[in-house]
Structure formats: structure tokens, C-alpha cells
Amino acid sequence: MAAAIPRVYDYDFSYNPITRHFAATLTRSVSFEGSPLVFAEDVEVKSTGAYVVSESISGALWVIRTDGTIDFGLLPVTGVPIPILAPCEFLPTTVGGIPFATAGNFAESLHGLAFNRFSSTDRWLYAADSLQLGVVRINTADGSRQVVVADPVLFNFPSKLQFLPPVAGLTPQVVASDQEHRLAAINAAITADITQPPWIVTKIHLFGRGATGVQAGADGSK
């Protein structure tokens, strides 16, 4: 099996809420061919317009400049994963009742890290908790966590999340699930894909910003 070549795609998109019509056009594709990038995870856009791409095996960060060229952000030049960023080992577990194991195993799987850039009072870092089928938020001052919402129906291995621009004062969070635990190429505990189309995107509305307790309403869109 040939190794995959990570790529980052840019799209221009539009959505008509009346007709519920979504349209997207590919405007740029950045290829990491020839770069020592094993498993691309997340992409974040800086205020300068540059992109930061995280890599979950060696624990590296890459930078895509505004002109599309690629540069090192943080890279283990020795080839040995950076301990504080690389995965930790653990025993195989279950996700939604499905046995889940990988070649190296991971202590946990937090994906799609995102801040609510549209709120000056929301200081939490949000993450998709893939193994627990939910979303958590992390206090960046002391590392403490709170579960925002967890639900095996609304989440099917959540992996990406982001906040949408405010509409009528609300900034909903959308979470995409990619069903990694149902893919035989990733999950060593199964022998064939057992995916459940369609793939789910869940919208979460957060109310209240107290230190404890979060009210969350979520609805899955397929």
C-alpha cells in the first residue's frame, strides 16, 4: 500500500439558508509530498494568513506561508518524536462498543483543537474527545477539563470542530465525525470497514461561561 500524501485544500463556499443550497469551489491545494509528515491532524489559520498544520505521530508542527510554500514550525530533526507532543501508549479500548486498537496505541485521542475566536470572554480551549464520543473544554491556565457534551448518537468518532461566525449573537460550534474506529486501515482490532453512512456533523450551542457546569444543546445534521 502506497503511503498517503497529506494535502491542505482551500475552498470558497456559500450557503443559502432559504434554499438550503451549499456550493464550494477549490481555490488552492498544498501538497506535502517529499516532506517527512506521517499523519496530518489539524489545520489552524493565524492572523497573518499563514496556516499551522499539526502532525500526530512525530509531534511536529508545519507552517504553510501565504504564498503556499511550506516551512518547518517545530520538527524533531533526530527523527525521534517530541515526547510532549507525540502520542502516549495505552491498552486497546472500545469506542461506542467497538474494539479499537492502533499499531502504537494512544492514551487518548483529542482532535480539532479550537478557541472561540468570536467571544472575548470564552477563554476555554475546545477539543473533540474521539474515544469518549463527545467534546471537552480545557482551562489553559491549569489544564482542568470539563465535558461539554457526550452522546453516542450525535458523535461517531468526532475529529474536527470549529466555531461559526456569530448570527443573532450566537456562535454555534460544529463538530464533524470521521468514524476512524470503523476503518480497518486505522483500527487494528477489526478486519473490515464497518462505517455507518452518512457521516455526521453536529451543531452545539453553548450557554453560560461559568467555571463549572455547561448547558449544551446539540443536534446532528446528516
N, C-alpha and C positions, 0 to 999 in steps of 0.2 A: 504494500500500500504506500503510495507516494505521500510525503509529508505535505500538509496543507500550507499554503502561503497566506499569512494574515493580510487583510486589506481593510482600509478605512474608507467608507463611502460617504460622500456628502450629497444630500438631496435638497432641492427646493420643493416645498409642498404647499398645498392649500386644502382647506376643508370648508364645505358649505353646510352649515348646520341645518338649513332648511331642507335641502335635497339629500343631506347626509352623504354627499359625494366627496371622496378623498382622492387627490391626484398628487403624484410625486414625479420629479424628473431628476435623474442622476446628473450632477454637475461636476463631480471630481472623484477620482479613485486613487488612493495612495497605497502602493504595494510595498510590503516589507520583504520582498524576495531578496535573498542573499544576506539578510540580517539574522543574527542568532536569536530569533524570537520564537519561543516554543509554543506558548498558549496565550494568545491575547485575551484580555478580560474586559477592561473598561476604557472608555474614552471620556476625557473631560476637556472642556474648552476654556482657555484662560482669557482674561480680559484683553490681552494683546491680540487675540485671534489665533494663537498657536494652540495645538492640541497636545495633551499628555495621554499616552497610552500605557496602561499597566500590563505586566506580564506575570502570570501566577505561578510559573514553575521555578524560574531562577530568581524571581523577585526583582524584576527590573522595571524601570520607567523610561519610556521613549518620548521624544518630542518631535511633533510634526510642525515645521515652521509654516508661516502663512503662504509661502511660495510652493509648499508641497514637499520640500526636502525634509529628510529625516536626520535627527541628531540624537546622540546619547543624552539621556537625562540622568539616569542612575543605572549603572550596569556593573555586575561582578566580573571584572576583567580576568579573574582567575578561573572562571567557569564554574566556581562553587557558588550555589545560591546564597544570597544575602540572608542570614538567619532571621532577622527581624521582619523580613518581607516574604520569605519563602514559606511554603506550606509546612504544617506540623503533621506528624503521623498519628493515626488512631486506628482502632479496630473497626472492621466493617460494621455498618449500621443499617437501619431501614428508613426509607423515606416514603410516607404515605402507604406503608405496608409492603413496600417493595425492597428486597435486599439491595444494598448499594455498597460497592467497593470499587476502588480505583487501583492502578498499579502501585502508586506510592501511598495512597490514602491521605485524608486530610482530617484535622481535628474538628474543623467546622468549615462552612462554605458561605462566607458573606460576599455578596456581589452588589454591583451597581451603586457604589457609594455616592451620595449626593447631599448637598446642602440646599436648603430652601432659599435661593438667592433673591426671591421676591419678598421676603419678610426680614426686616431688620431686627425683630425680636426673637426669631426662631434660631437658636444657636446650636441645635442638635445636628449631628451627622446621621443620616438615614442610610440603612442598608437592607438589602434583600437577604433574609435568612433562608437559604435554599433548603437545607436539611430539615428545618422545622416548619417549612411551608408558611412563611409569614414575612413580616417586616419588623425590624427593630430600629431604635434610635439610640445613639451613643452620645454621652456627655463628653465632649472633647477635653474638658478641664480635668476630670478624674477617671474617665474610662467607664463609668457606670452605664448600664443599659436599661432600656425599657422596651417591652414588647408593644408595638403599635397595634398590630392585628395579626392573627394566625388562623388560617382556615384552609382545610384540605380541598375545599370546593373552589375557592377563589384563587388559589395558588397551586401551580403544578410545576414545582421546582422554580420559584421566582429567581430571576437572574439580573434583570435590568430595571432600574427605576429612575424617574426624573419628575421634577415639578413643572407644571404647565404655567404659562403666564397668567396673571390674575384676570378673572372675569367676574364682574359684580362683587369684587372684594374677596373672592375665593381663589385659592391657588391649589387645585387638586393635584395629587400625586398619582402617577400612572406606573404600574408595575407589570412587566412582561415576564411570562414564564416560558422556559425553553425545553422543559421535560428532559433534562440531561440524564436523570436517573432511569429513564426509559429507553436510553440509547445504548445498544450493546457495545458500540465503539468506545464509550466512556465508562459504562458500568460493567466491571468485570464479573459481577455476580449473576448476570443474565446472558443468554446465548443468542437472543434475537431482539430486535426492536419491539417495544410494546407501547408505542406512542398512542395518544388519545387526541386526534384532531377534533375540533380546531384548537389552535393554540390560543391561550387566554391572555388578555390584557385587562388588568383590574384597576379601577379608579378608587382612590382613597381620599376622603375629605376629613381633615383633621380639625378638631375644635378644642381650643384651650391649649395653653402653653405652660402649664404648671410643672413643677419638678416631679410630681408623682401623678399618675393617672392620666390617661389619654382616652378621649372618646373618639372613636373612629367608625365611620360608616363606609362600607366598600361594596362595589357592585362589579361583577365580572362581565366583560364585553368579549364576545367571541367573533 
